[in-house]
Amino acid sequence: MKTSLFSFVLICIIALTSSCREDVDASAIEVYKGPMKSTLNIHLIQSDSAIVRSEIKAPKQLEFANGNLEFPDGIEIQIFEKDGQLSTTIRADRGYFLKAESTFKGEGDVQVHNLIKDQKLQSEELFWDQIKKIIYTEKFVRIQNGGAFSYGSGFEADETFTNYSLKDPRDGQIEISED
């Protein structure tokens, strides 16, 4: 009886300590890099001393573990003057916020409109650096300033698109009225 009890306990210990499962190689396990949070219909208002400085609107926002954000369905940014007047709008088909650089990036059909000076910009990519308070790109741009059009690659302006410079201007057009 003691021998059979000892054999039963030994078999149970062997069964519990051994497993049918193979050991998993830890280096083969992939770390999840996708979004941690998803938010719909965001409307973020940034202010300074109770004065609205910018508004950010997007139908969808994805937040990643490193703090970066993605706006896969487009983004609209409105920038206000110190007196609270809306001065500039930035729209893009897709948007990103790069947390480490505190910079927004727009891709696709990117449009900037300075409402005060009636200046418009079109590009396929644009960056808005919130620390330096500038917008810029190295891609091709088309700028409309009243009836004049300018084209070039590489562009930099203050964040309200009031003062700008083209790095590599290519062509230009000026509307001539019949008057």
C-alpha positions in Angstrom: 0.0 0.0 0.0 2.8 2.4 0.9 4.5 1.6 -2.4 1.4 2.3 -4.5 0.8 5.6 -2.5 4.4 6.6 -3.0 4.1 5.7 -6.8 0.9 7.8 -7.1 2.5 10.8 -5.4 5.6 10.5 -7.6 3.5 10.3 -10.8 1.4 13.4 -9.7 4.6 15.4 -9.0 6.1 14.5 -12.4 2.8 15.3 -14.1 2.6 18.7 -12.4 6.2 19.7 -13.0 6.2 18.7 -16.7 4.1 20.3 -19.3 3.0 19.5 -22.8 3.6 23.1 -23.8 6.8 24.1 -25.5 8.8 27.0 -24.1 8.2 30.3 -25.9 11.1 32.3 -27.2 10.8 35.7 -25.6 12.5 37.4 -28.5 9.7 36.1 -30.9 7.0 38.0 -28.9 6.2 41.2 -30.7 5.5 44.3 -28.7 2.2 46.1 -29.6 2.9 49.4 -31.3 -0.7 50.4 -32.2 -2.9 53.0 -30.6 -3.7 52.8 -26.9 -6.7 55.1 -27.1 -9.2 56.2 -29.7 -11.3 59.3 -29.4 -14.0 60.5 -31.7 -15.0 64.2 -32.6 -12.3 65.9 -30.6 -12.3 69.7 -30.1 -9.3 71.0 -28.2 -9.0 74.6 -27.2 -5.6 76.0 -26.2 -5.5 79.3 -24.3 -3.1 81.6 -22.6 -4.3 84.0 -19.9 -7.9 83.2 -20.7 -7.4 84.1 -24.4 -7.9 81.4 -27.0 -4.7 80.9 -29.0 -5.7 77.8 -31.1 -8.5 75.3 -31.6 -7.9 71.8 -33.0 -10.8 69.8 -34.4 -10.7 66.2 -35.8 -13.3 63.5 -36.4 -10.9 60.8 -34.9 -7.8 60.8 -32.7 -5.5 57.9 -32.0 -3.1 58.1 -29.0 0.0 56.0 -28.9 2.0 54.8 -25.8 4.8 57.4 -26.6 2.3 60.3 -26.5 2.2 60.8 -30.3 -1.3 61.3 -31.8 -2.7 60.5 -35.2 -5.7 62.0 -36.9 -6.4 59.5 -39.7 -9.6 61.2 -40.9 -8.3 64.7 -41.1 -7.5 67.7 -38.9 -8.4 71.4 -38.7 -6.4 73.9 -36.7 -7.5 77.5 -36.1 -4.9 80.0 -34.9 -6.0 83.3 -33.2 -4.4 86.7 -32.9 -3.5 88.1 -29.5 -6.8 90.1 -29.5 -8.8 86.9 -30.1 -9.5 87.4 -33.8 -9.3 84.2 -35.9 -6.4 84.8 -38.3 -5.4 81.4 -39.8 -6.8 78.0 -40.6 -4.8 74.9 -41.4 -6.6 71.8 -42.8 -5.1 68.4 -43.8 -6.4 65.0 -45.0 -4.3 63.3 -42.2 -2.6 64.7 -39.2 -0.1 63.7 -36.6 1.2 65.2 -33.4 4.9 64.4 -32.6 5.1 64.8 -28.8 8.9 64.9 -28.6 9.1 67.8 -31.0 5.8 69.5 -30.0 5.0 69.6 -33.7 1.9 68.9 -35.7 2.3 67.4 -39.2 -0.4 67.5 -41.9 -0.4 65.3 -45.0 -2.4 64.8 -48.1 -4.3 67.9 -49.3 -2.9 70.5 -46.9 -4.4 74.0 -47.0 -3.5 77.1 -45.0 -5.6 80.3 -45.2 -4.7 83.6 -43.6 -8.1 85.2 -43.3 -6.8 88.7 -42.5 -4.4 89.0 -45.5 -6.4 86.6 -47.7 -3.3 84.5 -48.4 -3.7 80.8 -49.2 -1.2 77.9 -49.3 -1.5 74.4 -50.7 1.0 71.6 -50.2 1.1 67.8 -49.6 2.9 68.2 -46.3 3.2 70.9 -43.6 4.6 71.1 -40.1 3.5 73.5 -37.3 6.1 73.8 -34.6 4.3 75.1 -31.5 7.5 76.0 -29.7 9.1 78.1 -32.5 5.6 79.2 -33.6 6.4 78.5 -37.3 4.9 76.5 -40.1 7.2 75.0 -42.7 7.7 72.3 -45.3 10.3 71.1 -47.7 7.7 69.9 -50.2 6.2 71.7 -53.2 3.9 74.6 -52.3 1.5 76.9 -54.2 0.8 80.3 -52.6 -2.0 82.6 -53.6 -1.6 86.2 -52.4 -4.6 88.1 -53.8 -4.3 87.7 -57.6 -0.7 86.6 -57.6 0.4 83.0 -57.4 3.9 81.7 -56.3 5.3 78.2 -56.6 8.3 76.6 -55.0 9.8 73.9 -52.9 10.5 74.6 -49.3 8.6 77.2 -47.3 8.7 78.8 -43.9 6.3 81.3 -42.2 5.2 82.5 -38.8 2.4 80.4 -37.4 -0.3 82.8 -38.7 1.1 82.7 -42.2 1.5 86.5 -42.2 5.2 86.7 -43.2 6.6 83.9 -45.3 9.6 82.9 -47.5 9.9 80.4 -50.3 13.2 78.5 -50.2 13.3 77.4 -53.9 10.9 79.6 -55.9 10.0 78.2 -59.4 7.4 80.2 -61.2 4.8 82.8 -60.5 1.6 84.2 -62.0 -0.1 87.6 -61.7 -3.7 88.1 -62.7 -4.1 91.1 -65.0 -7.4 92.7 -65.0 -9.0 94.2 -68.1 -9.4 97.7 -66.4 
